[in-house]
């Protein structure tokens, strides 16, 4: 080849989302041999022209990551809190969960959360994301909702389910107007779930007055646990409200009043602010705590020294807390004692007796998570 001859033109891009303006491009390249004859000529395609300006096509779809949600998960509530993150090389233009839109503007990195309704049995949760290049990702997760029907327990047993003391959540290390509103919303959400008993707010105010304490002092975990014990609560619920430019996050903790052990920690996020966001966070936290402590039933399969072995954890997530041991008969339902769960395996739960007599407990006596 002796030389090449190229013809250039100026063009204007107007409708491309990524690039607009006036550009000079080569529309014809001719390769000429030593004798002056044309060896061959090249004319770029429109796609090639755009690629020369923008780089290669984006063919990578958005990436969807779900937080703490595995395929085949079993839950025990009518609704389920789902959160996660979507990222893309360019911008995510659409994000839906079961066809419900979750974003208001395109972003490269999106955190999302949603409270979705479940029917009893198998549910298929579908999350879809599109980017501005037209790439699409679809993720499906199977969630199984089961109803333990704890309200059908014998009245004597149902009335002994776990009692919680719910405290105001701190905001920036202090209490605020949001703290009080969130306390009311969370208390109502837990009451509607029906899973837990709640201590009376009037009783809490009375005890605080007797102990010469203020609500602000309940931010201290040691004081909060001691106050909860005085109110005959098995656990307290406390935590923090954190605001940022990305939205609001609530970090909730459930703490055993007897051992001061943290039984559960849950973090809930909302990209919005205001009363609606606080209510969403309260509803979601109540759902999470309910699923942390499903009121599952089983029977005693073995006794040994101060321990009992039960089948209550079969096909369930790891269990925590206490078991109520009782016997059903036609005349009277008898509570035989309580046991603290020390080991939860897929087919068996081991618990240490904390009250009651082992010699009065028989195999096939009933147990339920308190």
C-alpha positions in Angstrom: 0.0 0.0 0.0 1.3 3.4 -1.0 -1.1 5.6 1.0 -4.7 5.9 2.0 -7.2 8.7 1.2 -9.9 9.6 3.7 -13.0 11.9 3.3 -14.3 13.6 6.4 -17.7 15.2 7.1 -19.1 17.2 10.0 -22.2 15.7 11.5 -24.5 16.7 14.3 -25.9 14.2 16.9 -29.2 15.4 18.4 -31.1 12.5 19.7 -28.4 10.4 21.4 -28.9 10.4 25.2 -25.2 10.3 26.0 -23.7 12.5 23.4 -24.9 15.6 21.5 -23.2 18.2 19.4 -21.1 18.7 16.3 -18.5 16.0 15.4 -16.1 15.4 12.4 -16.1 11.8 11.3 -14.5 9.8 8.5 -17.2 8.5 6.1 -14.9 7.0 3.5 -11.4 5.5 3.5 -9.7 4.5 0.2 -6.5 2.4 0.2 -4.3 3.1 -2.9 -1.5 0.8 -4.1 2.0 1.8 -5.5 0.7 1.7 -9.1 -2.1 4.1 -8.2 -4.8 1.5 -8.3 -7.5 1.3 -5.6 -6.9 -1.7 -3.4 -10.1 -1.5 -1.4 -12.4 1.1 0.3 -14.1 1.1 3.7 -17.3 2.8 4.7 -18.2 2.7 8.4 -21.7 1.8 9.5 -23.8 4.1 11.6 -23.3 1.7 14.5 -19.5 1.9 14.0 -19.7 5.7 13.9 -21.6 5.9 17.2 -19.2 3.3 18.7 -16.2 5.4 17.7 -17.7 8.3 19.6 -19.2 6.5 22.6 -17.1 3.4 22.9 -18.4 -0.2 22.6 -22.1 -1.0 23.2 -23.2 -1.6 26.9 -24.5 -5.1 26.9 -24.1 -5.7 30.7 -27.5 -5.8 32.5 -28.1 -4.3 35.9 -27.0 -6.3 38.9 -29.6 -7.0 41.6 -28.5 -8.0 45.1 -31.0 -8.9 47.8 -30.3 -8.4 51.5 -30.7 -11.5 53.7 -33.2 -13.2 51.3 -32.5 -16.7 50.1 -34.6 -18.8 47.8 -37.1 -21.0 49.6 -37.2 -18.9 52.7 -40.1 -19.6 55.1 -41.9 -16.7 56.8 -44.8 -16.5 59.2 -46.4 -13.1 58.5 -48.9 -11.7 55.9 -46.3 -9.2 54.7 -42.5 -9.4 54.1 -39.9 -6.7 54.2 -37.5 -6.9 51.1 -34.5 -4.7 50.6 -31.5 -4.7 48.3 -29.3 -2.8 45.9 -29.2 -2.4 42.1 -26.1 -1.3 40.3 -25.3 -0.7 36.6 -22.5 0.6 34.4 -24.8 3.4 33.2 -28.1 4.3 34.8 -31.0 2.1 36.0 -34.1 3.6 34.4 -36.7 1.2 35.8 -37.0 -1.0 38.9 -40.1 -3.0 39.9 -40.9 -5.5 42.6 -44.0 -7.6 41.6 -44.7 -4.8 39.1 -44.7 -2.1 41.8 -42.3 0.8 40.7 -39.6 1.4 43.3 -37.6 4.4 41.9 -38.5 8.0 40.8 -35.3 8.9 38.9 -32.5 7.0 37.0 -29.4 6.3 39.1 -26.3 4.1 38.7 -26.5 2.8 42.3 -29.9 2.3 43.9 -30.9 1.1 47.4 -34.5 -0.1 47.6 -36.9 -1.5 50.2 -40.5 -2.7 50.0 -43.2 -4.3 52.2 -44.9 -6.9 50.0 -48.0 -8.9 50.7 -47.9 -12.7 50.8 -50.5 -15.4 50.4 -50.3 -18.6 52.4 -48.1 -21.2 50.7 -45.7 -20.6 47.9 -45.0 -17.0 46.7 -42.8 -16.0 43.7 -41.3 -12.6 44.2 -40.1 -11.0 41.0 -37.7 -8.1 40.8 -36.9 -6.5 37.4 -34.4 -3.8 36.5 -33.8 -2.0 33.2 -30.9 0.3 32.2 -30.8 3.2 29.7 -29.0 0.9 27.1 -32.0 -1.4 27.1 -30.5 -4.2 29.1 -32.8 -6.0 31.5 -32.4 -8.2 34.6 -35.1 -10.4 36.1 -34.7 -12.1 39.4 -37.2 -14.5 41.0 -37.2 -15.7 44.6 -39.5 -18.3 46.1 -40.9 -17.4 49.6 -43.1 -19.8 51.5 -45.6 -18.3 54.0 -46.9 -20.6 56.7 -49.4 -19.8 59.4 -48.6 -21.3 62.8 -52.1 -20.3 64.0 -50.8 -19.3 67.4 -54.1 -17.6 68.3 -55.6 -21.2 68.4 -53.4 -22.2 71.2 -55.1 -22.9 74.6 -55.9 -19.6 76.2 -53.7 -20.4 79.3 -50.7 -20.8 77.0 -51.4 -18.0 74.6 -51.6 -15.5 77.5 -48.0 -16.5 78.5 -46.4 -15.6 75.1 -43.4 -13.2 75.2 -44.0 -9.8 76.8 -42.1 -6.8 75.3 -41.4 -3.4 76.7 -41.1 -1.0 73.7 -39.0 2.2 74.3 -38.5 5.4 72.3 -35.7 5.1 69.7 -32.9 7.6 70.0 -32.3 10.1 67.2 -28.7 11.4 67.1 -28.1 10.2 70.7 -31.2 12.0 72.1 -34.9 11.8 71.9 -36.9 13.9 69.4 -40.4 14.3 68.0 -39.6 11.5 65.5 -38.8 9.2 68.5 -42.2 9.7 70.0 -44.0 9.2 66.7 -42.0 6.1 65.8 -42.7 4.6 69.3 -46.5 5.0 68.8 -46.3 3.5 65.3 -44.1 0.6 66.3 -46.3 -0.2 69.3 -49.4 -0.2 67.1 -47.7 -2.4 64.5 -46.7 -5.0 67.1 -50.2 -5.0 68.5 -51.7 -5.6 65.1 -49.3 -8.5 64.6 -50.6 -10.1 67.8 -47.4 -12.2 68.2 -46.2 -10.4 71.4 -47.8 -9.1 74.6 -46.8 -5.4 75.2 -46.3 -3.7 78.6 -48.6 -0.9 79.4 -47.4 2.7 78.6 -49.0 4.0 81.8 -47.1 1.3 83.8 -43.8 2.4 82.2 -44.5 6.0 83.1 -45.3 5.0 86.7 -42.1 3.0 87.0 -40.0 5.7 85.5 -41.4 8.1 88.1 -40.8 5.7 90.9 -37.3 5.1 89.8 -36.7 8.8 89.3 -35.8 8.2 85.6 -36.6 10.0 82.4 -37.4 8.6 79.0 -34.0 9.9 77.8 -32.2 7.7 80.3 -33.8 4.6 78.7 -31.2 5.1 75.9 -28.7 3.6 78.3 -29.0 -0.2 77.7 -28.4 -1.2 81.3 -31.1 1.1 82.6 -33.5 0.0 79.9 -33.0 -3.7 80.7 -33.4 -3.1 84.4 -36.6 -1.1 83.9 -38.0 -3.8 81.5 -37.4 -6.5 84.2 -39.3 -4.4 86.7 -42.2 -4.3 84.3 -42.2 -8.1 84.0 -41.1 -8.0 80.3 -39.1 -10.9 78.9 -37.4 -8.5 76.4 -37.2 -4.9 75.5 -37.2 -3.3 72.1 -35.0 -0.3 71.6 -32.8 1.3 68.9 -31.9 4.3 66.8 -33.3 6.4 64.0 -30.6 7.5 61.5 -31.2 10.2 58.8 -28.9 10.7 55.8 -29.1 12.1 52.3 -30.1 8.6 51.1 -33.2 8.4 53.4 -33.9 7.0 56.9 -32.6 3.9 58.5 -33.9 2.3 61.7 -31.7 -0.1 63.7 -33.8 -2.0 66.2 -32.6 -4.4 68.9 -34.5 -6.9 71.0 -32.7 -7.6 74.3 -33.4 -10.3 76.9 -34.2 -8.7 80.3 -32.9 -11.7 82.3 -29.5 -12.1 80.6 -29.1 -8.8 78.8 -28.4 -10.9 75.7 -29.2 -9.3 72.3 -31.8 -11.6 70.9 -32.2 -9.9 67.5 -30.9 -7.0 65.5 -32.8 -5.7 62.5 -32.0 -2.8 60.2 -34.8 -1.3 58.1 -34.3 1.4 55.4 -36.6 3.8 53.5 -35.5 6.1 50.7 -38.2 8.5 51.6 -38.8 10.8 54.7 -41.8 12.0 56.7 -44.6 10.3 58.5 -45.3 7.8 55.7 -41.7 6.6 55.8 -41.7 6.3 59.6 -44.9 4.2 59.5 -43.4 2.0 56.8 -40.3 1.5 58.9 -42.4 0.6 62.0 -44.5 -1.9 60.1 -41.4 -3.5 58.6 -39.6 -3.8 61.9 -42.7 -5.4 63.5 -42.8 -7.9 60.7 -39.0 -8.7 61.0 -39.3 -9.2 64.8 -42.3 -11.5 64.3 -40.3 -13.7 61.8 -37.3 -13.7 64.2 -39.6 -15.4 66.8 -42.2 -17.5 65.2 -44.6 -19.0 67.7 -44.0 -22.6 66.5 -45.3 -25.7 68.2 -43.9 -29.2 68.8 -43.6 -32.0 71.3 -41.1 -33.2 73.9 -39.2 -36.2 72.4 -36.6 -36.8 75.2 -35.7 -35.7 78.7 -32.2 -35.6 80.2 -31.1 -34.2 83.6 -32.3 -30.5 83.3 -32.7 -30.6 79.5 -35.5 -31.4 77.1 -35.3 -32.3 73.4 -38.1 -31.3 71.1 -39.0 -31.4 67.4 -40.2 -27.8 67.4 -37.5 -26.6 65.0 -38.3 -29.1 62.2 -38.3 -27.2 58.9 -37.9 -23.9 60.6 -35.1 -21.3 60.9 -32.9 -21.4 64.0 -35.0 -20.6 67.1 -34.1 -18.3 70.1 -35.7 -17.5 73.4 -37.8 -19.7 75.6 -40.2 -22.6 75.3 -43.5 -23.0 77.1 -44.1 -26.7 78.1 -47.7 -27.7 78.6 -50.1 -30.6 78.6 -53.5 -30.6 76.9 -56.5 -32.6 78.1 -60.2 -32.3 78.0 -60.6 -30.9 81.5 -57.7 -28.5 81.9 -54.6 -27.3 80.1 -51.6 -27.4 82.4 -48.4 -25.3 82.0 -45.6 -27.6 83.2 -42.7 -25.2 83.0 -40.4 -23.1 80.8 -37.1 -23.9 79.1 -34.5 -21.7 77.5 -33.4 -22.7 74.0 -29.7 -23.6 74.0 -29.4 -25.3 70.6 -31.5 -25.2 67.5 -30.8 -27.8 64.8 -32.8 -28.6 61.6 -34.5 -31.6 63.2 -34.3 -30.9 67.0 -34.3 -28.1 69.6 -32.5 -28.5 72.9 -33.6 -26.4 75.8 -32.6 -26.1 79.5 -35.4 -26.2 82.0 -35.7 -22.8 83.9 -38.9 -23.5 85.8 -40.9 -26.6 86.5 -40.0 -30.2 87.5 -38.4 -32.5 85.0 -40.0 -35.6 86.5 -43.5 -34.1 85.8 -42.7 -33.6 82.1 -43.4 -36.6 79.8 -42.5 -37.4 76.2 -45.1 -36.0 73.8 -46.0 -33.1 76.1 -46.6 -30.0 74.1 -44.1 -27.1 73.6 -44.4 -23.8 71.9 -41.9 -20.9 71.4 -42.8 -18.3 74.0 
